[in-house]
Amino acid sequence: MPNVRIAVIGAGAFGRNHLRVIHQSQDADLAGILDIDPKRAAEAAAPYGCPVFQALEELAAKADAAIVATPTVTHAQVGSRLIELGLDVLVEKPIAQDPAAARSLLEAAARCGKILQVGHLERFNPAVIALESVVGHPLFFEVHRLSEFSPRSLDVDVVLDLMIHDIDIILSLMRRQPEEIRAAGISILSSKVDIANVRLQFPGGCIANLTASRVSTERVRKLRLFQPHEYISLDYSRQDAIRFRVKPPMAIDFAPLPVKKDEPLRLELAGFVESVGTRRPPRVTGEQALAAIEVAHSILGKIKEHSRLVAQGLGAS
């Protein structure tokens, strides 16, 4: 089977990482890059000697698939056009800026019979893959995703920028949508929500507490899962997870989960190439990404409600 020819749209930080990983792949060929800024595209292409395209139509004639690493608000438009031009598409997370735009992408993929994968990169984290094999009956999640401030991705709130990773992972583990959402968030260094705390309640009583911040003094990527007689502590950055269990009569046993460390972006690309070749659904489907964006927008709605209550309280005082 010939290598899959993959082009990249977007020459920012994520686009350049995709260029590197495609170039290193033994199963994919780097077809080229396109960016709204031709100079930036040329700079990104230079280390790999790949073509710089001027239009999506030109790109589609030279590629079998494409990765969309453009600003979130352009994902649906760019992704749908590529699908209509006959390409399978991997769209960076979040799938789109809102559920309606996400549905337009799904409809285009269904109509044209094309693969649509979404770049929820943490699903390819080897520690998360190991966690999936031991999840039984989740009772409680505690998740922290904190980052130092960066001007990247300020076109969306921290819920869509950072927390969306953990929303997607929890939904994939629970395999259902939450029945109740409570949330609070504030803007600090940008016009969008920069820090948020969320409580999701699922049918059956499982609770998930999520905190995301892009104004932290440190970088934290941790998830804790509690289920009957045990809890699991996972560190996304270190790609490790430790399982603590109660052993009779009153002892605590702990051991690391078996994790084969690897670069999640490389695994994500490998999964995309496999889906393109086999036509099997990808690990992160458009439907799953839509479910995550629906929850994310419900969270943003609850944050607005909370902000109004706070404003009313301040006005009353």
Phi, psi and omega in degrees: 000129180293155178298149176282127178273117186239129176254157180241133175250116183114118184251026174282197184299315181291319178300320180292324175296320177296320177302314181300312185290322176296317180300326182278345185288143175271351185246359180226149175246139180281108184282332181146186184220152175224138177214153178298337177253102183302326180294316179296322178297317180296320179296320180291326183282334189306315182296341185247354179061030182266160181295152171249119183268153181257342183208155180298324180295320177295317179298315184297333180286345184244005186224158174260334184208166182215152175246125181262109180237047180260174176305147186307320184294347180257356186303311185295315182295309182293314181298317180296319180295319178296319178298317179296333178277000173101013183257147165283149190225137167249119181255130177300157177281154346291160185304324179195179184281342179202166183300323181297315179295322178297318180297326179296324176293315179298319180296320179296316180296318180293318182295322184262357179066039183248154176288132173234110177248148181242139189279054171281086193299326183295341177293342179260003175293124182305329178292323178292320178298320177293321179299320183303328185285346183241002178288126179245282181230083183300136177248329186201135173242141171232118187231133175232127176226101186240140179222152171290156184293138177215145179289355180289142173063028178281004176281350179227161177290163180299335178297318179276337182277309186246308186297336182303328176302310186284328173301312181299316182294315181295319177298322181291328178282323181278332181059034176197164178271153177291152178262345177213140180229129171235140185204151172219147179198158180220156173264135182235301184248000177221178179278353179258173176291123184257338178218137184216146173234133189226143174236118178252131175245130184254156173306135184098349172102353180297137179243139175235120174258123182235135174234131177226136180215139173245024176231032180273162175270357180215164179259121180229134178220087186224146175227136174238130180241127178248132175217171188311122173069013178197160167218156184234128179252120185242135175245111182298317185294318181277348183056051176219161179211137180243134182252121178254128182227149177276127177243133181295148004277320182212049183246154176248124178251138177221148180202147177290146171286146178291117182232127174260101188293144180197170178279119181304324181294323177294318179293322178298314178297316180300319178295319179296314179299319179297317179297319178298319183285322185264343185068017175277151180302145180286169179298322177243104184274166175298324179297318178294319179294325176297316179301319179294319182289330176295316177295318180301319181287329173296321177299314180298325176296318178293326177296320178296319178300315180296320180297322178294320178297318179297316180298319178296320178296320179293323179293323180290329181279000000 
